[in-house]
Amino acid sequence: MYNMPGLWNAADQMFPIVAEDLETCSNEAEYRSLVPCDSDIFYLCCHILRRDGLEPAADANTGVNLFIHLKTAIMAML
């Protein structure tokens, strides 16, 4: 029903994405920092990535594996 509302005699309620709206949102957004979390943890994780020859995750499965690796490495430091 979501993908083909016409089959259910329903109206398509999706609004098209307008490039001007995207540009306006991007221009008005306030980016406070490029660091997505606590800066100490961020830089520690970056160090572990470099030390272990790893790259940032490109997909969800790689992200889970990377999270487990980082968590294990940080917990070993405690």
Secondary structure, DSSP 8 states (H G I E B T S, - for coil): --S-GGGGT---------HHHHHHHHHH-----S--S-HHHHHHHHHHHHHTT----SSHHHHHHHHHHHHHHHHHH-
